[in-house]
């Protein structure tokens, strides 16, 4: 279990930026926290779930209503309420809120896709009516009655918030004000109304301090409204495009990762791509800013027109959309026990995390350093930087099969310790599940209202999953290949000699490092030996993860992902046999080690497609960087679209691209004031390049720049 302290990285970085109740040093404690605290004080004695609903309503009742002339959608959302200032108020608020507590990302607070299809079908009044009927059915169970009362209070709070907008004098558009008031009391009837209700509820979730809330399959649940309005002449394509533009501009303004999923299969296994799918791609291309994290699902029957539209948007430089392969993901979800129609309806939350929209408790994930397991296998479980025993004491391997088994044992032991750490945190939260409720989110998750249970207390149709992201598969494969080739196959070095080189961080071993970099095979070049090791290492890791379950009965899923934590993961590991020096970043997600994929993009996709991504249903990332000139014109567009098709035909599951040349990135690092609007794809999200940490900037810069011609 000691390994748990050293090989676990909980999510941090952009996902958690300024979004918890307070920073640990107390310098930031926003107004909404004061308003919530005042509400909790006023409702002392009520069931906690009711108090939580009233506390959210206190924010919705007092937040700033910010609207700019010309905006076609109302809704303030994240960061759009006044800052608090009185230190005494802040201290009192902390004293009230801290003992009450709340769920965090690790304990399934957010990163979910609500049931917007149900919201649009019945409106807020319909959901309130559903809760009232369920309350009568559970009348003999006071705990369920209290929970359902809190659901009704939360929904009524959103209604009151809409009425605030309706009465807001600063909104000079009477049509928007009238729409807000009407949507408080009925289901939407038009495309514009449906879009408005979705963004308003999305805003309410953000003001409940929930981050990375996804909109899910927007082109599916909005399409009936679009199609009806287009058929009756109430809407034109140009007007619809303008509304979708305003949606993505509003998402970009939030500074949040809000995934929108388009394309893919319908629940009945038809092609789901429609005109709205294209409008979303076009809007993201025009807006070209981080925020609306667009992901396009592709399958064998997806038209080449749609693939080309996605590729055309990608080459604009925003990094959107990422593309995902239904032919891998849907069977993987069915294998994991999801109903086929639900598996075909999957979307993404956060960056790239697979999720069943409207039916599943919130996602959570953390990180696992695969490369460290190679280091531990070489040293019988001791850390190469500290000498501390942090893994099981495996035997010193005399043969390659023994080394492989030592590596696999370090992975299995590390994953078991990791899962135990996660489950301890989840069990602590689950013990308070009737207090740590989410009334508004539960209202939009099947089957919470019917069961009278919170989304994290057995109400959701599907339990929450926890993803363990295996970081550095490229570096791991390269290191394993160097050990196998240089120690056990050719005898160029003994294990002890290799360890001495690594202990010295190659100081005095410059020639030997060159040999390792030059002569040992590298993942990403379509070389069977090293690609096979990558596939085998990923399989060991993913199967180890799949063995574990969460306290709620959910699944642990492996991912081939890293966010930006391949940088911090590298800092945990000393020099490794692939020639990497101590504390340098490990490879990113499922991508090859940057600079070591030397044979072009086709070789890269042939390598990455050899992994069995069906064992990693939680989500995967492959970052590629191509020079802008190689995707220019009709020939470049066709080349990029064909690369996507070829990768998916071979068995790859995900691709995302940067199309910014190295010279521009270098200049942006030197003169950031000239590149305030430069957007790059970082990992599962896009960001303004000049606002990234310098270490992350260098990591993006280091990616191999491919030419497609």
N, C-alpha and C positions, 0 to 999 in steps of 0.2 A: 504493500500500500504506500510505501514511501515515494513510489514513482508518481503518485498523484500530485505531489507538491511541485514536481518538476516538468511534467509533460502534459499539463493542462493549461490551456489559454482560453479564458472566457472571452466572449465577444466584447470588443472595445472599438475605439476609433470612431469613424463617422457615424456608425449606427447609434451610438449612445451620446453623441455630442449635445451637451446642455439640455438634456431631456429628462433628468430625474428630479426629484423634489428639491434637491439643493446640492450644490457642490460641497465636497467634504470640508473645504476650508471656510464655508459659510459666506463667501462673497456674493454668491448669486442665489436669490430666493425670490422668484417672481411674484407678481401680484396675485396670480391665480391661486398660489399656495396659501396666501393670506385669506382670500375669499373662501377657499375650501375649509380652512381651519375655523373660520368664523361660523360656517355652516355646521361643521361637526360639533362645535361648542353649543350651538343652538338646538341641536337634535339629540343631545345626550339622553340616553335612556331608550331610544328607539333601537330596533334591530340594526346591526351594523350595515347590512345590505341596503336598508332604506336610507341610512345616513350617507352612504356613498352616492346614491342616486341624487339626493338633495345637494350634496357637495358639488357634483358636476353641474347641476342646474344653477348653482350660485355663480359658477364661472360663466355659463351661457347667458345668465341674466345681467352680468356686469362687464363682460369683455367689450373692448372697443369694436365697433362696427365700421370697418374701413372699406370704402368703395371709391374707385376712381372713375371719373366721368368717361363713359364709353364702354365700361366693363359690361359684359352680357351675363355674368354669373355673380351671384352674391355669395358671401361666405368669407369669414376672416381667417380662422385657422391658426396654425402654429406660429407663435411669436408675434401675433397681432393683438396682444392685449397689454395694457399699461404695466410698466415696471413698478415694483413696490420700492419704498424708500426708507420708511421709518424703522430703524434697527429694533426698537422695542416691539413693533408689530411682528417683525420677522422672528424674533426670539419666541414670542408667544405662539406664533404659528408652528414653529418647529416643536415646541413643547407639546402641542396638541397632536400634530400629524405623525411624529416619530413613533409614539406608542401604538397608534392605530395601525401603522404599517401599510404596505401595498405589495403587490407582485411586481417583479422586475422582469427584464428580458429572459433571464435564465429560468424563471418560474412562470413563464407563459402569460405575459401581460399584453403583448401586442404582436406585430408581425402576423397578421391574419387578413383574410379576405371575407368581409361580411356578406350576408345573403342579400345583395342588392336586388336580385331578381324578385324575391319575395316582397321587399320594400316597395318596389315599383308596382307590383301586382295589386297590393291591398292598401298601400299608403300607411302613414302613421296611425290613423284611426283604426285601420284593419288589424294592425299588430296589437293595439291596445285592446281591441275586442277579443282577439285570440287569447291574450293574457287573462282577461276577465273570465272567459269560458273555462280556461284551465284552472283558475283560482276556485271556481265553483266545484270543479271535479276533485280538487285536492283540499276541500274545505276542512277535512279532519286532520290535516297535517299543518300545524302552525308555521313550521319552518319553511315549507314550500309556499304557503300563502304569503308570508313576509317577503320571500324572494320575488314572487310574482307581483306583489305590490310595488317593489322597488323597480321592476321592469316597467310597470305602468308609469311610475313617477319619472323615470328617465325619459321615456317616450314623450310624456307630457312636457318635459323640459325642452325637448327639441321643438315641439309645437310652439311653445312660448318664445323660443329663440327666433323661429320663423316670423312670429307676429311682431317681435321687436324690429326685425328687418322691414316688415311691412309698414311700420310706423316711423321708420328712420327718415328724418327730414333731409339728411345729407345725401340720400339716394334720390337723384333728380329724375330718374326714369320711373314714371308711374306704372308702367307695365311690369317691371321687375318687382316693385313693391306689391302690386296686386297679386302677382304670381306667388310670392312668398306667403302672403296671407292665406291664399286659397290652398296651397300645399300643406298648410298646417291642419286642414280639415278634410282633405280628400286625397285620393291617389292621383298621380299625374296622368294627363291625357295626351300630351304632346311630347315630341322629342326634346324640345327646350325645357319643358317642365321636368321630364325624367332626369335630364342631365343636371338641372338645378337641385333637385331633391337629393341626388347622389352626392354632389359636392358639398351640400349643406350638412348631411350626416357625416360625411368624411371629415369635414371641419370640426364637427362636434367630437369625434374620436380624437382628433389631434389636440383639442383643448381639454381632453381628459388625460393628457400626458401620455398618449399612445403613439409610438413611433413606427415608421415603416409599415403603415397600414396600406394594404393593397386595394386597388379597385377591382381586381379580378378580371374576368372576361368581359370587358366593357362592350366589345363589338357584338357580343351575343345578347346580353340582357337589354341593351339599348336598341338593338336592331328592329324589334317589332314596332317601336315608336317611330323610328326613322322610316321604315318601309310604309307604314300607314300614312304618315304625313306626306311622304313623297307621292304616294298613290292618289291622295286626295288633293294634291296641289298646295297643301298648307306649308310645304317646305321645299326649298330648292337645294341642289347639291352645294351651291356656293354658300348659302346661308348655313347649311349643316357644317360645311368646312370651317366657316368662321366660328361657329359655336365650339367645335372641337379644338380649334386654335386657342380659344379663350380658356378652355379646360386645361390644356397642357401648359399654357402660360401661367395659369393660376397654380398648377402643381409645381412648376419651376420656381415660383415665387416663395414656396414654402420652405425651401432648404431641407427637404426630407426625401427619403427614398420611397417612392410610392409606385409600386409596380403595376403596370397595365399589361394584360396579356391579350394577344390577338391571334386570330387564325386557328389552325389545328383542326381537330375533329369535333363534330357535334356529339351529343350524348348518344345518338343513334348511329354513330360511326360514318356519317357523311362528312364531306368537306365543309368546314365551318366558315371559311373565308368569305367575307361579304364586302359590300361597298364601304361599310364603316371601318373594316380592317384597313383598307387603303387610305381612308381619311385620317386615321390615327397616324399612319406612317408619314403621310404628307404633312400633317401638323407638326410632328416631331422634327421633321426636316426643316420646316420653316422656323420653328421656335429655337431649335439648336441650343438648348440649355439643359443642365442637369435638373433632375426633379422627377418628371414622369418617366420612370424607369421602364421603357417599353421592351417587351419580350414577345417575339413572334414564334409561334409553333408551326413546324413544317412536317409534312408527311408525304408519302409517295404520290398522293393525288393532288397535292398543293400545286396550283398552276405556276408555271415559270414566270408569268406576269407578276405574281405576288412576290416570288423570290427576288426578281429583279427590282421590284419596288423597295424591298428591304435593303438590298445591296446598294441601291442608289442613295438611300438615306444614310447607310453606313459610311459611304465614301464622302459624305459631307463633313465628317470629322467629329460628330458628337458621340460616337460610340454606340448609338442606338440604330436599330434595335439589336439586342442579342437574339440569336436564333437557337431553337431547341428542337430536338428530333422526337416526334411522337412515336415513331416506330420502335424506339428503345424505351421511352418513358411509360407509355400506356401499358404494355405488357408487364413492365416491372411493378407498376402500381397494382395491377390485377394479381400478380404473384404475391404481393404483400397483403392481400385479403380485401381490397376495395372492390365494391361492385363495379362491373365493367362500365356501366353508364357514368358512374362517378369518376372512375379512372380516366375516362375519355374527356371529362370536364375539368381536369386539373388546371391550375394556374400557378402563379409564382408570387411569393411574398418576400419582402426584403429585397435582396439582390437576385438570387437565383433559386430560392428554396421552393420545392414542389409542395403544393397544397391543394386540398379539396375545398373549393370556395363555399362558404355558407354552411358547411357541415362539420367542420373540424375545430377542435380547440387550438389555441394559438401555438405557433411554432417557437422553438428555442434551439440554439446551437452553441457550439464551442469548438476549440481547435486542438489538434493533436499533431505533434512534431514527428513525422515518420523518419526523417533523416537521423534524428537522435537515436533511433532504435538500431541503426547501423553502427553508430559510435558505441552504443552499449554492448552490442554483440561482439565487437572487437576487444572489449575490455572486461568481459565477464560481468557486465551490469554496472560498471563504474562510469561516472561521467568524465568525459575527456577534458573538461575545463577545470572541474573542482576536485576530481578524484573520489567524489562521494559515491557510495553504493546506492543507486536510486532505482535500479532494476533488479530482477532476479539474478542470482549468481549462476549464470549459465557456464558450461565447461568451455575451456579454451579450445576453439575448433581446429582440428588437425586436417580436416578435409572440407571440400566445398559443401557437401550435404550437411555436415555438422555446423558449418557457419550459417547456412540457410536456416537450419532449425533453431539456432541460437537467435538469429534475427526474428524469426517468426514468434519465438517464445517471448522476446522482449515486446513485440507488438501486442500479442495476446494479453500479456500481463499489464501492459500500459493501458490498453483499452478497458480491461476489467476495472482497474483502479480509477480510470476516468469516469466510467459509467457509475461506479459507486459514489464518486464525488458529486456527480450530477444528481443522482437519486437522493442523496442526503439533503441537498438543497431543495429539491422538489418535495420530498416528504415533509420537510419542515413547513413549507407553504401549504401543502395539501392538508396538513393537520388543522389548518385554520381556514379551510375552503369555504365555510359558511360565512366567514367574516371578510375574506379577501375576494369579494365578488366583483363581477363586471356586468351590471344590469343592462346597460345599453348594448354592449357587444352580445350578450346572451339573447337579447331580443331579436338579433339578426343572425343567429346561429341555430340551425336545426339540430336537435329537437328540444331546445332548452325550455321554451314556453310550454310545450306539450308535457314535458316531464316535470316541470316546476323546479328545475335544477340549474345552477350556474354552469357556464361554459366550461369551467375547470373543476366541476364537482359531479361529473357524470351526465351533464345535460346535453353535451354535443354528441351528434351521431357517431363521430369518430374521435377517439382520444388524441391528445396532443402527442407529437413526435419530437424527439431531440436529435438533431443532426450533429455528428462528430466529423469535422472537416479534416481530412488527412492532408496535411501540408507537405509540399516538397516531393511529390512523386518523381519528378524529373531528376532532382538532385539525388534522391534515394536510389533510383535505377542506375544512375551514373556511378554512384559510390559502390553499389553492389557489383556492377560490371567490372569496375577497377579491381575490386578484391578478387573476384573470380578469375579474371584474366591474368592479373599481375602476380597474384600469390599462388593460386591453386592450379591454374592451367599452364602457365609458362614458367613459374618458379622464379620470376625476375626478382621478387622480394619475398622475404619471410614475413609472417604476421608481425613478429617483434620488430623487424626493420621498418615496416609500414607504420607501426604505432610510434616509433621513435621520430620518424619524419613528421607525423601529425602533432606529436607533443611539442616539437620545435616550431610548429606553424610554418614548416618548410624553410625556416631560416638555416642556411647552410646546405639546403637540399634543392636549390633552384633547378638544377638539371633534372632531378628526379620528378619534380613537380611538372616540368615541361613534358617529360615522358608520360606521366599520368594524363595530362591534358590532351596530348597529341595522340597517344597510342591506344588508350583504353576507349572502347566504343561508347558513344553518347546517344542517349534517347533523343528522338526527334529527327533522325536521319534515315528512317526506314531500314534499320539494321535489326534483323530478327533476334539476335542474342540479347541485346540490351532491352529491346522493346518487350521481349518475353519476360525479362526480369521485372519490368515496370508492371506488366499485366499480373504477374504472380504476386508481387508485393501488394498491389492494390487489392487483389483477391483475398490475401491473408488478412489485410486490414478490414476490408468490408465484411467478410464473413465473421470476423471477431466482433465487429460492431453489431451485426444482426443477431447475435446470440443473446443480446440483453434487451430487457423491457423496462419501461419507466414505471413508477409506482401506480400511475393511473391506468396501466395496461397498454400504453402507447408503445411505439417502436423507437429504438435507436437506429438511425440510418447513417451510413457512411456517405461522405461527400468528397469529391476531389476539388477542393476550394481552399482559399486562404484569406480572402478579402485583401487587406494590406499587411496582414500579420506574417507573411513570409519574411518580411524585414525583421521583425522582432524575433521570429522563430530562429532565424540565422544567428542572432546574437546569443542564443542559448547553446550553440553547438560549436565546438572547436573545429580545427581543420579536418577535412574528410578526404577519403581516398580518391575522389573524383578530381582532386586538385584545387578544390575550393578552400580558401583560407579561413581561419577562425573568425567567427562572428559576421561573416559575409551573409547576405540574404540567401535563403534557400529558394529553389525554383518556385514559380507561382502556380498554384492550383494544379490543373492537369497538364499545364504547358511544359515544354522542355526547358532546361536551364538556358537562360538567355545567353545568346552568343555561341551556343554549342550546337544549335540546329543549323547546319551549314549547307544543306543540300536543297533548300527551297521549300516553298509552302506545301507542295504536293507530298514531299517526304514527311513533313511535319504531320499532315493530316493522316497519312498512312500509319504513322507511329501512334498517334493519340487514339486512333480508331481501334487499336488492338486491345485496349482495356475493356473489361466487361462492365459497362456502365449500368447494366441491369442490376448489379449488386450494390449500386450506389444511387438509389432512387431519390435521395434527398436533394440532389442538385450538383452540378459540375460546371467548371469554367475552363475554357481554353482561350487564352489571350493570344492574338496575333497582331503584328504591326506590319502594314504594307505601305510602301512609298506612294504618296498621292498620285504621282505621274503614272504608276502602273495600273491605277483604277480609273483613269480619266478616259473620257470619250466612250463610244459605244463598245469598242473592243475591251476596254478596261471593265466596264460594267458587266459584260458577258463573262469575262474571266472570273470576277468576284462571285457572281451568281453560280457559275459552274463549280467553283471551288466549294461552295456551301453544299451544293447537291452531291458532289463526289464524296465529301467528308461524311455526309449522312448515309449515303448508299453503302459506304464501307463499314459503318457501325459507330461513327462518332455521334456524340449526343448534343454538344453545345459548341458554338463559336461566337466570338465577338472580336471586333477589329478596332484598331487605331489606324487612322490614315493621315497622321501628322508626321512630317519628315524630321529627322534628327537635328538638322541645322536649326529649324524653328524652335524645337524644344530647348536646345542649348542657348539660343538667343533669349528665349523667355526666362530661363534661369538667370541669365546675366542682366536682362532688362525687363523685369516683371511688369513695370509700369506700362509697357507697350502691348502687353498681352492679357489684359484684364478679362477678356471674354474667350480666351483659348480653353476649349473643353477637350478632355481626353477620357478614354475609357480606362479606369484604374484596375478594378477587378470585376466584381459583379455590379458595379455602379460607375457612373461618369461623374466628373468633378472639374472645376476650374483648375487648370494646371498650376497656376501661380499661387493658389491657396493651399496646395498640398505641402505636407512636411517635406523638407529637402531629401530625406532618405527615400521617401516614396517617389519623389520626382526622379531621383537617380535610378530607381528600380524601373520606372516606366521607360526612361531613356535607354536602359540597358537591353530592352527587348530587341530581338533580332528584327531588322527591317528587311522584309522580303519584297521581291518584285514578282508580279504574277506572270509577266511575259516571258 
